[in-house]
Amino acid sequence: MSPALVWFRHDLRLADNPALTAAISSGRPIIPVFILDDALFQGGASRWWLHQSLASLSQTIPLILRRGDSETILVHLAESHDVAEIHAARAYEPAMRALDKRVDAALKERGIKFHRHLSNSLFAPEAVRTKTGGYFGVYTPFSRCCFDLGVPDILLPPPANVTRAQNIPSETLESFALLPTKPDWAGGMRAEWQPGEAGAQKRLHAFLAQPVRNYDEGRNIPGITGTSKLSPHLHWGEISPRAVWLAAQKSGGAGLNTFLKELLWREFSISLLWQHETLATQPIRPEFANFPWEDEDNKYFAWTRSQTGIPIVDAGMRELWQTGWMHNRVRMITASFLVKHLLIPWQRGADWFMDTLVDADEAANSGSWQWVAGCGADAAPYFRIFNPVLQGLKFDPEGAYVRRYVPELARLPDKFIHNPWEADPVTLLSAGVTLGETYPRPIIGLSEGRDKALAAYERMKNE
């Protein structure tokens, strides 16, 4: 019997995997394939995660690895092994959508069916529409529509066994060269994460070990483990969003609705990318195309190197570099500081995050940066400017987060942990802090940065 090919991409799991289940249900031998198309899988932290996730998946399914142009490789495999049909998860990134169209056309010419399955989102983007048939540009009515649609209480079990087609060579995972060499910057990520389906299940169970009763408040406190930290597992498809949704519903708790709404923010981001293929590069609000950015390299590099002199910002950027992840509240603070106080284009910040995040998702990353920059759908107004000191005092009042990632300030009292430049010389001396030496002075005054941001916004409006 002619085999069915399963094209793994961002669905690196066995459980609740519609593409894999459909292929096995056909009764055909299976060709499970992952193709490293370098144009599609970029970002240093992402590639580190991908290596670990593929290694994990290869322990549970006889995965065939190939590297190169996806269309060329798929057509070659289909023709050389008499493939009857190809199954894959639906993709939403513009580059992958374009690739899928090319693959579909090439396979149709050869009489091969190409099936794409809803796998990495709760809803198909085209299914969540307004009453007039349009797409949503505001989150709240979008989320209401999703709740009304509902999530089916159905999870596909992992396959009991996979009959793989024989005599198909595979490249080695090591040949992909996804891991850093020298210097090895991935030590913090290895300590923090367990990529793969088992790691995703472990993370979910740990989060739900207690009902989601404290999520409303805990998700905003970066110094504690108050979030699920499931975002990289969801991004790589090591767990389905439906499995997370249903497990959370079963767990219950006062914070349940807030957590489900966070999952729907992910869906909203997918919808925005579906509507706006240039989401990663062009503002949704066209007037922001002429925003008068200053875009100074020295300030941008200070931000990337955690040397802004603003403790909560530097702590967030260090957490990102060390672990490949940043607390969501701090993502907003660091992003706001870059685009508003420093007047650096949001695209540069988004590019840095895409390179350093293990959950570097084009939809969520681009949509969130546009939200902070005030130029996206349902965006925070540009003139609403986070004060990072006040944010730190509110959400990290004892400085636990800053002390963890900016240890050179650890001996400062709570009163000055977020604003060391206001401490008196005796306090600084007793804490072992010398501003400008052991820790930088702020690269911009917060009032000065705010005034410049508001002035730039006014210039844009008046052009």
C-alpha positions in Angstrom: 0.0 0.0 0.0 1.2 3.5 -0.8 2.4 5.3 2.3 1.1 8.6 3.9 3.7 11.2 4.8 3.4 13.3 8.0 5.1 16.6 7.7 6.0 17.7 11.2 6.6 21.4 11.8 5.3 23.2 14.8 3.5 20.1 16.1 6.3 18.1 17.6 4.1 15.7 19.6 2.1 12.5 19.4 -0.9 13.2 21.6 -3.8 15.2 20.1 -1.9 15.5 16.8 -4.6 15.6 14.1 -2.2 15.3 11.2 -0.5 12.2 12.6 -3.9 10.6 13.7 -5.4 11.1 10.2 -2.4 9.6 8.5 -2.5 6.5 10.8 -6.2 6.2 10.4 -5.7 5.8 6.7 -4.2 2.4 7.4 -1.2 3.3 5.3 2.5 2.9 6.3 3.7 6.2 7.7 6.7 8.4 6.6 7.1 10.9 9.5 9.3 13.8 8.3 10.8 16.9 9.7 12.5 19.3 7.3 14.9 21.9 8.5 14.2 24.7 6.0 16.7 27.3 7.3 14.6 30.1 5.8 11.8 29.2 8.1 13.5 28.2 11.4 15.7 31.0 12.5 16.7 32.6 15.9 19.5 31.2 18.1 17.3 30.3 21.1 14.6 28.8 18.9 17.1 26.6 17.1 18.5 25.4 20.5 15.0 24.5 21.5 14.3 22.8 18.2 17.3 20.5 18.6 16.1 19.4 22.0 12.5 18.9 20.9 13.4 16.9 17.8 15.7 14.7 20.0 12.8 14.1 22.3 10.3 13.3 19.5 12.8 11.0 17.8 12.7 8.8 20.9 9.0 8.1 20.5 8.6 8.0 16.7 11.0 7.0 13.9 11.4 10.5 12.6 13.1 11.1 9.2 15.2 14.3 9.2 16.0 16.2 6.1 17.5 19.7 5.5 16.9 22.0 2.5 14.0 23.5 0.6 10.8 22.0 1.9 8.9 21.9 -1.5 11.8 20.2 -3.3 12.3 17.6 -0.5 8.6 16.8 -0.2 8.1 16.4 -3.9 11.2 14.1 -4.1 10.0 12.0 -1.2 6.5 11.7 -2.6 7.7 10.7 -6.1 10.4 8.3 -4.9 8.3 6.5 -2.4 4.9 6.5 -4.2 3.3 8.6 -1.5 -0.5 8.8 -1.7 -1.1 11.7 0.7 0.6 14.2 2.9 -0.7 15.5 6.2 0.5 18.6 8.1 -0.6 21.0 10.7 -2.0 24.3 9.4 0.5 27.1 9.5 -0.2 30.8 10.0 3.1 32.5 9.4 3.1 34.2 5.9 6.2 32.4 4.7 4.8 29.0 5.7 1.4 29.9 4.2 3.1 30.8 0.9 5.1 27.6 1.1 2.0 25.5 1.7 0.4 27.0 -1.5 3.4 26.0 -3.5 3.5 22.5 -2.0 -0.2 22.0 -2.6 0.1 23.1 -6.3 3.1 20.8 -6.8 1.4 17.8 -5.3 -1.8 18.4 -7.2 0.1 18.2 -10.4 1.2 14.7 -9.3 -2.2 13.6 -8.1 -1.1 13.6 -4.4 -3.5 14.9 -1.7 -2.2 17.5 0.7 -4.3 17.6 3.9 -3.8 20.5 6.4 -5.2 20.1 9.9 -6.2 22.4 12.7 -3.6 21.6 15.3 -1.7 24.6 16.7 -4.6 26.9 17.5 -8.0 26.5 19.2 -9.8 28.0 16.2 -9.3 28.4 12.5 -8.7 32.2 12.0 -11.3 32.4 9.3 -13.9 30.9 11.7 -13.8 33.7 14.3 -15.8 36.5 12.6 -18.0 39.4 13.5 -21.7 39.3 13.0 -21.2 41.1 9.7 -18.6 38.6 8.5 -15.5 40.7 9.1 -12.5 40.0 11.3 -12.0 41.4 14.8 -9.6 44.2 15.4 -10.3 44.4 19.1 -9.5 41.7 21.6 -12.6 41.8 23.9 -15.3 41.0 21.3 -12.9 38.5 19.7 -12.6 36.7 23.0 -16.4 36.7 23.6 -16.8 35.2 20.2 -14.3 32.4 21.0 -16.1 31.6 24.3 -19.4 31.5 22.3 -17.9 29.1 19.8 -16.5 26.9 22.5 -13.7 24.3 22.5 -14.7 20.7 21.8 -14.1 18.4 24.7 -12.2 16.0 22.5 -8.5 15.0 22.7 -6.9 12.5 20.3 -4.9 9.9 22.0 -1.3 9.2 21.0 -0.9 6.4 18.6 -0.3 2.9 20.1 2.2 2.2 17.3 3.4 3.6 14.1 4.0 1.4 11.0 6.8 3.2 9.2 7.6 2.8 5.6 10.9 1.0 5.1 14.3 2.0 3.7 14.1 5.8 3.8 17.4 7.4 4.8 17.5 10.2 7.4 20.1 12.8 8.1 21.4 13.1 11.6 20.2 15.7 14.1 23.8 16.7 14.8 24.2 17.6 11.1 21.6 20.3 11.5 24.1 22.2 13.7 21.3 23.8 15.8 23.3 24.1 19.0 25.7 26.9 20.0 29.4 26.0 19.8 31.8 28.5 21.4 30.8 30.3 23.4 28.1 28.0 24.8 25.5 30.5 25.8 22.7 27.9 26.4 23.6 26.8 30.0 20.8 28.9 31.5 18.3 27.4 29.1 19.4 23.9 29.8 18.9 24.5 33.5 15.4 26.1 33.0 13.7 24.0 30.4 12.8 20.4 29.4 11.8 20.7 25.7 9.6 18.0 24.3 6.2 16.5 24.9 7.1 15.0 28.3 8.4 18.4 29.4 5.3 20.1 28.2 3.1 17.7 30.2 5.3 18.1 33.3 5.0 21.9 33.0 1.3 21.8 32.6 0.8 19.5 35.6 3.0 21.6 37.8 1.0 24.7 36.9 -2.3 22.9 37.6 -1.2 21.1 40.7 -3.0 23.7 42.6 -6.2 25.1 41.0 -5.6 28.3 39.1 -6.8 30.3 42.1 -4.0 32.9 42.3 -3.4 33.4 38.6 -5.1 36.8 38.5 -2.5 38.4 40.7 0.4 35.9 40.4 0.8 36.3 36.7 1.9 39.9 37.2 4.6 39.2 39.8 7.9 38.4 38.1 9.6 37.4 41.3 7.5 34.3 41.8 6.4 31.4 39.6 2.9 32.8 38.8 2.5 31.9 35.2 2.3 28.6 33.3 5.5 29.1 31.3 3.9 26.9 28.6 4.5 29.4 25.8 7.5 27.6 24.2 5.8 24.3 24.5 2.7 25.7 22.7 4.8 27.4 20.1 6.6 24.2 19.1 3.4 22.2 19.4 4.7 19.9 22.1 1.3 20.2 23.6 -1.9 21.2 21.9 -3.7 24.4 23.0 -6.8 22.3 23.3 -5.2 20.0 25.8 -4.1 23.0 27.9 -7.6 24.6 27.7 -9.4 21.5 28.7 -7.0 20.6 31.5 -7.3 24.2 32.9 -11.1 24.0 32.8 -11.0 20.7 34.7 -8.7 22.1 37.3 -10.9 25.2 37.9 -10.0 28.0 40.3 -10.8 31.7 40.7 -8.1 32.6 38.1 -9.4 30.2 35.5 -11.2 32.7 33.3 -8.1 35.0 33.3 -5.9 32.1 32.2 -8.3 31.1 29.4 -8.3 34.7 28.2 -4.5 34.6 28.0 -4.8 31.6 25.7 -7.2 33.6 23.6 -4.7 36.4 23.4 -2.6 33.9 21.5 -5.5 33.2 19.2 -6.1 36.9 18.7 -2.4 37.3 17.7 -2.9 34.5 15.1 -5.9 36.2 13.8 -4.0 39.5 13.4 -1.2 37.8 11.5 -3.8 36.1 9.3 -5.3 39.5 8.5 -2.0 41.4 8.2 0.8 39.4 6.6 3.2 42.3 7.2 2.5 42.3 11.0 6.2 41.8 11.7 7.4 44.8 9.8 4.6 47.3 9.1 2.4 49.0 11.7 -1.3 48.2 11.4 -2.1 51.9 12.0 -0.6 53.5 8.9 0.1 56.9 10.5 2.8 55.2 12.5 4.8 54.5 9.4 6.0 58.1 9.6 6.8 58.1 13.4 9.9 60.2 14.1 12.1 57.6 15.7 15.6 58.6 16.9 17.0 55.0 16.6 20.4 55.5 18.3 22.5 52.4 18.2 24.3 53.1 21.5 21.0 53.2 23.3 19.7 50.1 21.5 22.9 48.1 22.3 22.7 49.2 26.0 19.2 47.8 26.1 20.2 44.5 24.5 23.2 44.2 26.9 21.2 44.9 30.0 23.0 48.2 30.7 20.3 50.8 30.7 20.7 51.7 34.3 17.0 50.9 34.9 17.0 47.9 37.2 13.7 46.2 36.2 14.5 46.7 32.5 18.0 45.3 32.9 16.7 42.4 35.0 14.2 41.5 32.3 16.8 41.6 29.5 19.2 39.4 31.6 16.4 36.9 32.3 15.8 36.8 28.5 19.5 36.2 27.7 20.0 33.6 30.4 16.8 31.6 30.1 15.4 32.4 26.6 12.2 33.7 28.2 11.0 36.8 29.9 8.1 37.3 32.3 5.1 38.9 30.3 4.7 41.9 32.6 8.4 42.6 32.2 8.2 42.1 28.4 5.8 45.1 28.4 8.0 47.2 30.6 11.2 46.5 28.6 9.4 47.0 25.3 7.8 50.3 26.4 11.1 51.6 27.6 12.7 50.8 24.2 10.1 52.3 22.0 9.0 55.2 24.1 11.8 56.4 26.4 14.5 55.6 23.9 12.5 56.1 20.7 13.9 53.0 19.1 11.7 51.4 16.4 9.6 48.6 17.7 10.8 46.4 14.8 14.3 46.3 16.3 13.0 45.2 19.6 10.8 42.5 18.0 13.8 41.2 16.0 15.9 40.9 19.2 13.1 39.0 20.9 12.8 36.7 17.9 16.4 35.8 18.1 16.6 35.4 21.9 13.2 33.9 22.9 12.6 30.1 23.0 8.9 30.9 22.4 9.7 33.2 19.4 6.3 33.2 17.8 5.8 35.6 14.8 2.2 36.2 15.6 2.5 36.8 19.4 5.8 38.6 19.2 4.8 41.0 16.4 1.3 41.6 17.8 2.6 42.3 21.3 5.3 44.8 20.1 2.7 46.6 18.0 0.4 46.7 21.0 3.1 48.3 23.2 4.2 50.7 20.4 0.6 51.9 20.1 0.5 51.1 16.3 -1.3 47.8 16.3 -4.8 46.5 16.6 -6.5 47.2 20.0 -3.2 48.8 21.0 -2.3 50.6 24.2 -2.3 54.3 23.3 1.2 55.5 22.5 0.9 58.3 25.0 0.3 55.8 27.8 3.9 55.4 28.9 5.0 52.9 31.5 7.2 54.3 34.2 9.6 51.4 34.9 10.3 52.5 38.4 6.6 52.6 39.4 6.1 49.3 37.6 8.9 47.8 39.5 7.6 49.1 42.9 4.1 47.8 42.1 4.9 44.4 40.8 8.3 43.6 42.4 8.0 45.6 45.7 10.6 43.7 47.6 12.9 43.6 44.6 13.1 39.7 44.4 13.2 39.7 40.6 15.8 42.5 40.4 18.0 41.0 43.0 17.9 37.6 41.2 19.1 39.0 37.8 20.9 42.2 38.9 22.9 40.8 41.8 25.2 43.9 41.9 22.2 45.8 43.4 21.1 43.0 45.8 22.2 44.7 49.0 20.2 47.9 48.3 17.2 48.4 50.5 13.7 47.9 49.0 13.2 51.6 48.8 16.0 52.1 46.3 16.2 48.7 44.5 14.3 50.1 41.5 15.8 53.6 41.6 19.4 53.4 42.9 20.3 56.8 41.5 18.0 58.3 44.2 19.9 56.6 47.1 22.2 58.7 49.2 26.0 58.1 49.1 26.1 56.2 52.4 23.3 53.8 51.3 25.1 53.1 48.0 28.5 52.6 49.7 27.0 50.2 52.3 25.4 48.2 49.4 28.6 48.1 47.5 27.1 50.1 44.6 29.1 52.7 42.7 26.9 54.2 40.0 28.8 54.4 36.7 31.2 51.6 37.7 29.5 48.6 39.3 26.1 49.5 37.8 25.4 52.1 35.1 23.6 55.3 35.6 20.4 55.6 33.6 21.0 56.1 29.9 18.1 58.6 29.9 16.1 60.4 32.6 12.6 59.0 32.8 11.0 62.4 32.7 13.2 63.4 29.8 12.3 60.2 27.9 8.6 60.6 28.5 8.7 64.2 27.3 10.6 63.3 24.1 8.1 60.4 23.4 5.1 62.7 23.8 6.7 65.3 21.6 7.4 62.7 18.9 3.9 61.5 19.1 2.6 65.1 18.6 4.9 65.6 15.6 3.5 62.4 14.0 -0.1 63.6 14.5 0.6 67.0 13.0 2.4 65.8 9.9 
